[in-house]
Amino acid sequence: MIPTATLEDRLRTVARERYHDRHPFNIRMHDGTLTPAELRRWVLNRFHYQRHIPVKDAHITAKLTTPALRRSWLRRIQDHDGAADGEGGIERWLRLGEAVGLERELLLSGDGVLPGVRLAVDGYVNFCRLRSPLEAVAASLTELSAPGIMTARIAAFERHYDWIDREGLEYFRTRVGQGSRDSAEALALVLEWARTPEERQLAVDALAFKCDVLWSLLDAVDGGDRP
Ligand SMILES: O=C(O)c1cc(C(=O)O)c2c(n1)C(=O)C(=O)c1cc(C(=O)O)[nH]c1-2
Protein backbone atom coordinates (compact mmCIF):
# COMPACT_ATOMS: atom_id res chain seq x y z
CA MET A 1 0.00 0.00 0.00
CA ILE A 2 1.36 3.43 -0.94
CA PRO A 3 1.25 5.76 2.08
CA THR A 4 -0.75 9.01 1.82
CA ALA A 5 2.41 11.13 2.04
CA THR A 6 3.63 9.50 -1.14
CA LEU A 7 0.47 10.45 -3.01
CA GLU A 8 0.84 14.05 -1.88
CA ASP A 9 4.46 14.05 -3.02
CA ARG A 10 3.50 12.59 -6.39
CA LEU A 11 0.76 15.18 -6.89
CA ARG A 12 3.04 18.04 -5.90
CA THR A 13 5.74 16.77 -8.27
CA VAL A 14 3.33 16.60 -11.24
CA ALA A 15 1.90 20.04 -10.41
CA ARG A 16 5.42 21.44 -10.32
CA GLU A 17 7.14 19.64 -13.19
CA ARG A 18 4.37 19.62 -15.81
CA TYR A 19 2.98 23.07 -15.03
CA HIS A 20 2.57 25.70 -17.75
CA ASP A 21 4.98 28.10 -16.06
CA ARG A 22 7.63 26.14 -18.03
CA HIS A 23 5.90 26.71 -21.36
CA PRO A 24 7.98 28.87 -23.76
CA PHE A 25 5.11 31.34 -24.16
CA ASN A 26 4.79 31.81 -20.40
CA ILE A 27 8.55 32.18 -20.08
CA ARG A 28 8.49 34.92 -22.72
CA MET A 29 5.53 36.58 -20.97
CA HIS A 30 7.39 36.73 -17.69
CA ASP A 31 10.67 37.77 -19.36
CA GLY A 32 8.84 40.79 -20.76
CA THR A 33 9.40 40.00 -24.44
CA LEU A 34 5.79 39.51 -25.61
CA THR A 35 4.52 42.11 -28.05
CA PRO A 36 1.27 43.92 -27.14
CA ALA A 37 -0.49 41.83 -29.83
CA GLU A 38 0.76 38.57 -28.28
CA LEU A 39 -0.28 39.66 -24.80
CA ARG A 40 -3.73 40.60 -26.11
CA ARG A 41 -4.04 37.22 -27.83
CA TRP A 42 -3.27 35.48 -24.53
CA VAL A 43 -5.77 37.60 -22.55
CA LEU A 44 -8.52 37.03 -25.14
CA ASN A 45 -7.96 33.28 -25.35
CA ARG A 46 -7.55 32.82 -21.62
CA PHE A 47 -10.92 34.50 -21.15
CA HIS A 48 -12.42 31.46 -22.86
CA TYR A 49 -10.85 29.31 -20.11
CA GLN A 50 -11.94 31.68 -17.32
CA ARG A 51 -15.58 31.80 -18.36
CA HIS A 52 -15.76 27.98 -18.38
CA ILE A 53 -14.28 27.45 -14.90
CA PRO A 54 -17.65 28.04 -13.16
CA VAL A 55 -19.30 25.71 -15.70
CA LYS A 56 -16.92 22.88 -14.84
CA ASP A 57 -17.34 23.68 -11.13
CA ALA A 58 -21.10 23.33 -11.57
CA HIS A 59 -20.51 19.83 -13.00
CA ILE A 60 -18.35 18.97 -9.99
CA THR A 61 -20.88 20.41 -7.53
CA ALA A 62 -23.58 18.20 -9.04
CA LYS A 63 -21.50 15.11 -8.21
CA LEU A 64 -20.90 15.97 -4.56
CA THR A 65 -23.11 14.12 -2.13
CA THR A 66 -23.22 16.20 1.06
CA PRO A 67 -24.45 19.75 1.80
CA ALA A 68 -21.06 20.69 3.29
CA LEU A 69 -19.15 19.60 0.17
CA ARG A 70 -21.58 21.31 -2.21
CA ARG A 71 -21.51 24.48 -0.12
CA SER A 72 -17.74 24.68 -0.21
CA TRP A 73 -17.58 23.98 -3.96
CA LEU A 74 -20.33 26.52 -4.72
CA ARG A 75 -18.05 29.19 -3.29
CA ARG A 76 -15.76 28.65 -6.29
CA ILE A 77 -18.58 29.45 -8.69
CA GLN A 78 -19.30 32.62 -6.77
CA ASP A 79 -15.60 33.59 -6.81
CA HIS A 80 -15.79 33.71 -10.60
CA ASP A 81 -19.36 34.83 -11.20
CA GLY A 82 -19.56 37.27 -8.25
CA ALA A 83 -22.55 37.84 -5.99
CA ALA A 84 -23.93 40.50 -8.37
CA ASP A 85 -23.26 42.08 -11.76
CA GLY A 86 -19.95 43.90 -11.82
CA GLU A 87 -18.28 41.57 -9.29
CA GLY A 88 -16.20 38.39 -9.41
CA GLY A 89 -13.28 36.92 -11.31
CA ILE A 90 -14.85 37.01 -14.76
CA GLU A 91 -15.55 40.71 -14.34
CA ARG A 92 -11.96 41.24 -13.14
CA TRP A 93 -10.67 39.40 -16.22
CA LEU A 94 -12.81 41.67 -18.44
CA ARG A 95 -11.12 44.63 -16.73
CA LEU A 96 -7.72 43.06 -17.43
CA GLY A 97 -8.85 42.90 -21.06
CA GLU A 98 -9.70 46.61 -21.03
CA ALA A 99 -6.31 47.37 -19.43
CA VAL A 100 -4.54 45.69 -22.37
CA GLY A 101 -6.78 47.41 -24.93
CA LEU A 102 -9.51 44.85 -25.59
CA GLU A 103 -13.16 45.88 -25.48
CA ARG A 104 -15.21 43.74 -23.13
CA GLU A 105 -17.74 43.22 -25.92
CA LEU A 106 -15.02 41.51 -27.98
CA LEU A 107 -14.13 39.11 -25.15
CA LEU A 108 -17.78 38.38 -24.48
CA SER A 109 -18.44 37.70 -28.17
CA GLY A 110 -15.91 34.84 -28.25
CA ASP A 111 -14.59 36.08 -31.59
CA GLY A 112 -10.95 35.21 -32.18
CA VAL A 113 -10.77 32.26 -29.76
CA LEU A 114 -8.36 29.78 -31.33
CA PRO A 115 -9.53 26.26 -32.24
CA GLY A 116 -6.89 24.63 -30.04
CA VAL A 117 -8.04 26.71 -27.07
CA ARG A 118 -11.66 25.68 -27.62
CA LEU A 119 -10.60 22.03 -27.71
CA ALA A 120 -8.46 22.31 -24.58
CA VAL A 121 -11.24 24.01 -22.61
CA ASP A 122 -13.88 21.56 -23.89
CA GLY A 123 -11.56 18.76 -22.86
CA TYR A 124 -11.33 20.06 -19.31
CA VAL A 125 -15.08 20.72 -18.91
CA ASN A 126 -15.98 17.30 -20.32
CA PHE A 127 -13.39 15.57 -18.17
CA CYS A 128 -15.01 17.03 -15.05
CA ARG A 129 -18.48 16.22 -16.38
CA LEU A 130 -17.77 12.58 -17.19
CA ARG A 131 -15.20 11.40 -14.64
CA SER A 132 -15.50 10.57 -10.95
CA PRO A 133 -15.52 13.29 -8.26
CA LEU A 134 -12.03 12.14 -7.26
CA GLU A 135 -10.64 12.72 -10.75
CA ALA A 136 -12.52 15.99 -11.28
CA VAL A 137 -11.28 17.42 -7.98
CA ALA A 138 -7.73 16.10 -8.56
CA ALA A 139 -7.68 17.88 -11.94
CA SER A 140 -8.06 21.21 -10.12
CA LEU A 141 -4.79 20.57 -8.27
CA THR A 142 -2.77 22.50 -10.85
CA GLU A 143 -3.81 25.27 -8.49
CA LEU A 144 -1.10 24.05 -6.11
CA SER A 145 1.23 25.90 -8.49
CA ALA A 146 -1.11 28.77 -9.41
CA PRO A 147 -0.35 31.18 -6.52
CA GLY A 148 3.36 31.06 -7.45
CA ILE A 149 2.76 31.78 -11.14
CA MET A 150 0.30 34.59 -10.27
CA THR A 151 2.80 36.27 -7.94
CA ALA A 152 5.52 36.03 -10.59
CA ARG A 153 3.09 37.37 -13.22
CA ILE A 154 2.14 40.46 -11.18
CA ALA A 155 5.83 41.30 -10.74
CA ALA A 156 6.58 40.66 -14.42
CA PHE A 157 3.69 42.79 -15.66
CA GLU A 158 4.59 45.68 -13.34
CA ARG A 159 8.22 45.50 -14.40
CA HIS A 160 8.02 44.90 -18.14
CA TYR A 161 4.64 46.05 -19.42
CA ASP A 162 4.26 49.55 -18.06
CA TRP A 163 1.66 50.37 -20.74
CA ILE A 164 -0.82 48.18 -18.82
CA ASP A 165 -2.79 49.97 -16.09
CA ARG A 166 -1.93 48.32 -12.72
CA GLU A 167 -5.60 48.24 -11.76
CA GLY A 168 -6.00 45.65 -14.51
CA LEU A 169 -3.89 43.19 -12.49
CA GLU A 170 -6.51 42.89 -9.75
CA TYR A 171 -7.61 39.51 -11.13
CA PHE A 172 -4.19 38.02 -10.32
CA ARG A 173 -3.95 39.69 -6.90
CA THR A 174 -7.28 38.23 -5.82
CA ARG A 175 -6.46 34.77 -7.21
CA VAL A 176 -3.28 34.34 -5.10
CA GLY A 177 -5.32 33.86 -1.91
CA GLN A 178 -8.23 32.06 -3.58
CA GLY A 179 -5.91 29.60 -5.32
CA SER A 180 -4.06 28.75 -2.08
CA ARG A 181 -7.32 28.11 -0.25
CA ASP A 182 -8.87 26.13 -3.14
CA SER A 183 -5.85 23.92 -3.68
CA ALA A 184 -5.54 23.13 0.05
CA GLU A 185 -9.22 22.17 0.15
CA ALA A 186 -8.99 20.02 -3.00
CA LEU A 187 -5.79 18.31 -1.82
CA ALA A 188 -7.40 17.31 1.48
CA LEU A 189 -10.36 15.77 -0.41
CA VAL A 190 -8.15 13.85 -2.82
CA LEU A 191 -5.97 12.47 -0.01
CA GLU A 192 -9.12 11.39 1.84
CA TRP A 193 -10.86 9.82 -1.18
CA ALA A 194 -7.96 8.06 -2.93
CA ARG A 195 -7.76 4.92 -0.82
CA THR A 196 -6.52 2.24 -3.22
CA PRO A 197 -3.42 2.27 -5.45
CA GLU A 198 -5.75 2.42 -8.47
CA GLU A 199 -7.55 5.47 -7.11
CA ARG A 200 -4.23 7.15 -6.34
CA GLN A 201 -3.08 6.54 -9.89
CA LEU A 202 -6.36 7.98 -11.24
CA ALA A 203 -5.77 11.14 -9.19
CA VAL A 204 -2.21 11.55 -10.48
CA ASP A 205 -3.35 10.90 -14.07
CA ALA A 206 -6.16 13.47 -13.72
CA LEU A 207 -3.68 16.09 -12.61
CA ALA A 208 -1.31 15.23 -15.46
CA PHE A 209 -4.23 15.57 -17.90
CA LYS A 210 -5.04 19.02 -16.52
CA CYS A 211 -1.41 20.08 -16.90
CA ASP A 212 -1.73 19.04 -20.55
CA VAL A 213 -4.90 21.15 -20.89
CA LEU A 214 -3.05 24.26 -19.73
CA TRP A 215 -0.01 23.38 -21.88
CA SER A 216 -2.16 22.87 -25.00
CA LEU A 217 -3.87 26.19 -24.41
CA LEU A 218 -0.50 27.96 -24.48
CA ASP A 219 0.64 25.90 -27.51
CA ALA A 220 -2.37 27.24 -29.38
CA VAL A 221 -1.78 30.84 -28.27
CA ASP A 222 1.92 30.53 -29.13
CA GLY A 223 1.00 29.33 -32.63
CA GLY A 224 -0.48 32.71 -33.51
CA ASP A 225 -3.78 33.88 -34.93
CA ARG A 226 -5.48 32.30 -37.90
CA PRO A 227 -4.52 33.92 -41.20
O1 LIG B 1 -3.12 31.88 -14.72
C1 LIG B 1 -2.88 30.74 -14.39
O2 LIG B 1 -1.74 30.26 -14.53
C2 LIG B 1 -3.96 29.93 -13.81
C3 LIG B 1 -3.80 28.57 -13.63
C4 LIG B 1 -4.86 27.84 -13.10
C5 LIG B 1 -4.57 26.42 -12.88
O3 LIG B 1 -3.41 26.11 -12.52
O4 LIG B 1 -5.41 25.55 -13.07
C6 LIG B 1 -6.08 28.47 -12.80
C7 LIG B 1 -6.11 29.87 -12.96
N1 LIG B 1 -5.08 30.56 -13.47
C8 LIG B 1 -7.27 30.62 -12.59
O5 LIG B 1 -7.27 31.84 -12.72
C9 LIG B 1 -8.41 29.95 -12.10
O6 LIG B 1 -9.40 30.59 -11.77
C10 LIG B 1 -8.40 28.55 -12.01
C11 LIG B 1 -9.39 27.64 -11.64
C12 LIG B 1 -8.83 26.41 -11.82
C13 LIG B 1 -9.47 25.11 -11.67
O7 LIG B 1 -8.96 24.14 -12.24
O8 LIG B 1 -10.50 25.02 -10.99
N2 LIG B 1 -7.55 26.55 -12.24
C14 LIG B 1 -7.26 27.84 -12.36
The ligand as an SDF file (V2000), in Angstrom:
LIG
                    3D

 24 26  0  0  0  0  0  0  0  0999 V2000
   -3.1200   31.8820  -14.7250 O   0  0  0  0  0  0  0  0  0  0  0  0
   -2.8790   30.7370  -14.3920 C   0  0  0  0  0  0  0  0  0  0  0  0
   -1.7380   30.2550  -14.5270 O   0  0  0  0  0  0  0  0  0  0  0  0
   -3.9560   29.9280  -13.8060 C   0  0  0  0  0  0  0  0  0  0  0  0
   -3.8010   28.5710  -13.6320 C   0  0  0  0  0  0  0  0  0  0  0  0
   -4.8620   27.8360  -13.1020 C   0  0  0  0  0  0  0  0  0  0  0  0
   -4.5690   26.4200  -12.8820 C   0  0  0  0  0  0  0  0  0  0  0  0
   -3.4140   26.1110  -12.5160 O   0  0  0  0  0  0  0  0  0  0  0  0
   -5.4070   25.5520  -13.0690 O   0  0  0  0  0  0  0  0  0  0  0  0
   -6.0750   28.4690  -12.7950 C   0  0  0  0  0  0  0  0  0  0  0  0
   -6.1110   29.8700  -12.9550 C   0  0  0  0  0  0  0  0  0  0  0  0
   -5.0830   30.5650  -13.4750 N   0  0  0  0  0  0  0  0  0  0  0  0
   -7.2720   30.6200  -12.5910 C   0  0  0  0  0  0  0  0  0  0  0  0
   -7.2670   31.8400  -12.7180 O   0  0  0  0  0  0  0  0  0  0  0  0
   -8.4150   29.9520  -12.1030 C   0  0  0  0  0  0  0  0  0  0  0  0
   -9.4040   30.5890  -11.7680 O   0  0  0  0  0  0  0  0  0  0  0  0
   -8.3960   28.5510  -12.0070 C   0  0  0  0  0  0  0  0  0  0  0  0
   -9.3870   27.6410  -11.6450 C   0  0  0  0  0  0  0  0  0  0  0  0
   -8.8330   26.4080  -11.8170 C   0  0  0  0  0  0  0  0  0  0  0  0
   -9.4730   25.1080  -11.6670 C   0  0  0  0  0  0  0  0  0  0  0  0
   -8.9550   24.1430  -12.2430 O   0  0  0  0  0  0  0  0  0  0  0  0
  -10.5010   25.0210  -10.9880 O   0  0  0  0  0  0  0  0  0  0  0  0
   -7.5510   26.5480  -12.2390 N   0  0  0  0  0  0  0  0  0  0  0  0
   -7.2640   27.8440  -12.3590 C   0  0  0  0  0  0  0  0  0  0  0  0
  1  2  2  0
  2  3  1  0
  2  4  1  0
  4  5  1  0
  4 12  2  0
  5  6  2  0
  6  7  1  0
  6 10  1  0
  7  8  2  0
  7  9  1  0
 10 11  2  0
 10 24  1  0
 11 12  1  0
 11 13  1  0
 13 14  2  0
 13 15  1  0
 15 16  2  0
 15 17  1  0
 17 18  1  0
 17 24  2  0
 18 19  2  0
 19 20  1  0
 19 23  1  0
 20 21  2  0
 20 22  1  0
 23 24  1  0
M  END
$$$$
